[in-house]
Amino acid sequence: MRICAVTGSRADWGLLKPVLTRLQGSAAQVQLVVTGSHLDARFGHTVDDIQADGFTPDRRVTLGLEGDDACAVATAMGNAVGGITAALHSLQPDVLLILGDRYEIFAAAQAALLLRIPVAHIAGGDITEGAYDDAIRHAITKLSHLHFTTNAQARRRVLQLGEAPSRVLDCGSPGIDALLETARWDRQQLQRALGFQLRQRNLAITFHPVTLDHAEPEAQLAPLLTALQALGDTTGLIFSGANADNGGQRINQLLQEFVRTRDNACYCVSLGQAGYYSLVEQADLVVGNSSSGLYEAPSLHTPTLDIGTRQQGRLRGPSVQHVPNEADAIGRMIKLMLSHPPQDFSNPYGDGNASRCIADALLAIEDPRQLLIKHFVEAH
């Protein structure tokens, strides 16, 4: 059986990798289509990280993303449909494996539907009310034929969308598998990679565009930067780059301008998986609005301060606190969490066995074509 995965960003690759690694050791033939920000130097050209992980892309689909406004992103999504259609038609997979909720992945699901390729989707059923990813995620669910959710709440939501219970498996997040399987760096290795001397206290900061917010990127980011300015030079501020949503490039420019004038701050467009997990593990606090603060940080015993509406509604463990995107609220909660860190780091997204659950289910498919016919299951 030919199983083709499509990856469009560093975020989904980190979660797909443990599943594909397990599939590589099976009788299945693994194919890989790389697209999106992986092929863009402005976002770290992370296809290099994929190759360093031992995977060779079978096809590369460039999207021609020039700007970061809504029209540019919508045009890139259209380009993705055409490019991924050509890739899948050439590769002729039996199953398409995709993860998450980004527009590149939505394009892959649309292409597979018309090519009559069954879709297996990881991480459906979550809620993120502040981003258009929320609508994309649910749309992908209806375009998919086999579902691997990361928690029981998400599974119930997928069932609410009319999917058959036998096709919806609660496997947990493969991101936990990835961090448990990744050798992490010590403090000296991390400092060398960052080109930055860690401080007495350190924050790992990632802020993505809030794509359903009408505010401009400058206005979205300003409260966080105002709060960080007040922390003083003894707190290290380590920023990772925003993703390739509309407004992402502008946020990255603003972060680089902020870092240039401060000795206690540094910016990395992409640290790679080992570097990012090492940073989170050694940080005193994860700050921002990235899903990694909710998914992976608890398993590294690092508390998270989630800001604003981007992740609003997503399941979170006791080590994750939330504040509105207001400078005073952010500043107060950072100080509180640094002085009184949480003690409970239980993670609602599983225990590191998700990739086995997903791979075993894929390998158990006897005839992928039988998945194509779906029956809407009415709620009782």
MOHU-V982029 format. One line per field, one symbol per residue. ss: DSSP state (h for helix, s for strand, l for the rest). burial: + if it has 16 or more other C-alpha atoms within 10 Angstrom, else -. A space follows every 50 residues. Layout:
ss: ???
burial: ???
This chain:
ss: lssssssllhhhhhhhhhhhhhhhllllssssssshhhhlhhhlllhhhh hhllllllsssllllllllhhhhhhhhhhhhhhhhhhhhhhlllsssssl llhhhhhhhhhhhhhllsssssllllllllllhhhhhhhhhhhllssssl lhhhhhhhhhllllhhhssslllhhhhhhhhlllllhhhhhhhhllllll ssssssllllllllllhhhhhhhhhhhhhlllllsssssslllllllhhh hhhhhhhhhhllllsssslllhhhhhhhhhhhllsssslllhhhhlhhhh lllssssllllllllllllsssslllhhhhhhhhhhhhhlllllllllll lllhhhhhhhhhhllllhhhhlllllllll
burial: +-+++++++++++++++++++-+------+++++++++++--+++++-++ ----+-+-+++++++-++---+++-++-+++++++-++--+-++++++++ +++++++++++++---++++++++++++++++++-+++++++++++++++ ++-++++++-++++--++++++++++++++---++----+---+-+++-- -++++++++++-----+--++-+++-++------++++++++++++++++ ++-+++--+----+++++++++++++++++++++++++++++++++++++ ++++++++++++-++++++++++-+++-+++-++--+---++--+-++++ ++-++++++--+-----+--++--------
